[in-house]
């Protein structure tokens, strides 16, 4: 059963890695489970008449390598530097003991404690890896606990061997100790495997979610992310009386076609990426930059009125004008700016900002134009109605 379970986990991680080319690092986790299959497989070979000495050593070595490899595999999954020295120390000492020293050490309690201590060390390394490398979350804290409990259970097993009828390695497969040992280890490792599998799937879902909201060329938020940011800023404010204070600007890179004609599309892409980095570095903290498409960018400016938004836009325009790029005399942007009207949608505000951008282009480019907004005219009650209330 343990062999089947480990195989299913390994196959699951392989399938996930193959279906998600950006998540190939998950293959390391699959490799750890693949090596872990050697231990229950070795027991099956021994039960079928295979050499006890050979297959017992092979199974123990494979299980230790697979179990300990989980730690660097988790570090690689979380894109952190693995603790390879710890891995090498545990595996090196364990393999030396299993292949050279174990036959000389007898089968008493001391031998069993030494034998199981290597597996405890591997589980401790996994717990330290999750604590060091994984994001802080309730699930990861539980996973640390599962690894520590698993390591502790390896140290408890030697004390249960004699009461459960384990007289020596030759009688292992026929003892009640083997059943309890394999079952307890299997349950704990399945719990850890399920939590690792959940973490892997969550990571892939998050990656796909983020990629769907990021412009691949510039790394800025795209139109969908801009709409979501607008909703987050506006919806809570609309529940309060009064008008939402927000400004929206569209920035358009001037003479972009001539840049493409002169430098090619690679040069044009480089100019767009440079503008994007400039917007992200120069914006105030609350301002959200995004790319609409082509050479157009947007600045969403919560809690900015027309004057403060104009100052932000002018600062960014001057910073862009000072940029120096190879084979280009300079860059400039035209900006259309508007404030958000009461109850107005993002699409309506963008249309008005786009009209202001058109005016900036027509006026000679490299400037910021504030759109003309129509404020609602308050309706005064008729005198007859006032008199009626009096």
Order of alpha helices (4+ residues) and beta strands (2+ residues): alpha-alpha-alpha-alpha-alpha-alpha-alpha-alpha-beta-alpha-beta-beta-alpha-beta-alpha-beta-alpha
